[in-house]
Amino acid sequence: MGSSNDANLARLRDNQRKSRARRKEYVNSIERQLRDYHRRGVESTAEIQRAARRVAEENKKMRALLNRIGFDDGSISCFLQTGSLDPAGITTPNPTCDRDNNNELLE
């Protein structure tokens, strides 16, 4: 009966060792995934920032072009906020979209 008990203890220790090894590998795997997700998040954030800078620069150029062909900044802002160059179509008070600022666009 002693050798059976020794065999059971040896099997139990072996199972525990294997379980610890599996758990350690699982934790390592999760840590690798976390590092990868973090890296991807940083890359995505940098990519989004680059895209935002490009869009801001394009908007600046478009605004300059519109200024050059006769649209003032107030008119551009009004259009961006309302989708209309006609201040009469504005349903909420908006100081940048008053009728006086936009008369030249309506004539």
N, C-alpha and C positions, 0 to 999 in steps of 0.2 A: 504494500500500500504506500510506502514511502517513495518509491520510484514514480508511481502514478502522480503523487502529490508534487514531486519535483518537476515532472513533465508539465503538469498544469501550470506551475509557477513560471517555468521557462516559457511556455506558450503565452501566458499572460504578459510577461515582461516583453516578449517579442511583439505582441499585439500593441502594447502601450508604446513601444519604441516606434512601430510603424505608424501608429496614430499621431504621435508627436511629429514625425517626419511629414505626414500628409498635411497636418495643420500648419506646419511651418511653410511648406510649399504653397498652400492656399493663401496664407498671409502675404508671402512674397509676391504671389500672383496679383493679389488685390493692390498691394503697394505699387507694383509696376503699372497696373491699369490707372491708378490714381495719378502717378507721375505723368503718364501719357495723356490723360484727360487734362491735366493742368497745363502741360506743354501745348496741347491743341488749343486750349482756351486762350493762352497767351498769344499764340499765333493768330487766332481768330480776332482777338482784340486789336492786335497791331494791324491786321488787314482791314478791319472796320475803320480804324483811325486813318489809315492811308486813303481809303475810299471817301471818308468824310472830308478830308483835306482836298481831294480832287473835286468833289462836288462843290465845296465852298469856293474853290478857285474858279470853277466853271461858272458858278452863280455870280461871282464878282465880275467876270468877263462879260457875261450876258447882261448884267445890270449896266456896265459901261457901254455896251453896244446899244442898249435901249436908250440910255442917256444921250448918246451920240445922234440917234435918229429922232430925238425930240421928247422922249418920255422922262419926266422928272422922277426923283426917288419916291415922292409921295404917291404918284400915280402907280408906280410899280408896286409899292407896298400895298396900296389899296387893292390892286388886282390880285396880288398873292393872297390877301386875306379874304377877299370876297369872290374871286373868280370873275369879276365884272369890272369894266372900266366905267360903268354908269353908276355914279353915287346914288342915284334915285332908287336903285335896286337893293340898297343896303337896308337891312331890317333892324340892325342894332347900331347904336351910336358908335362912331369910330372916328377919333380925331384926325387920323391920317387920310380919311376918305370923305372929306367934306366937299361940297359942290364947288367951292371956289378953287380948290386945288386941282380939280379935274375938268374945268370948263374947256380948256384948250383941246382936250381929247374928244369932247362931245361935238365940237363944231366942225 
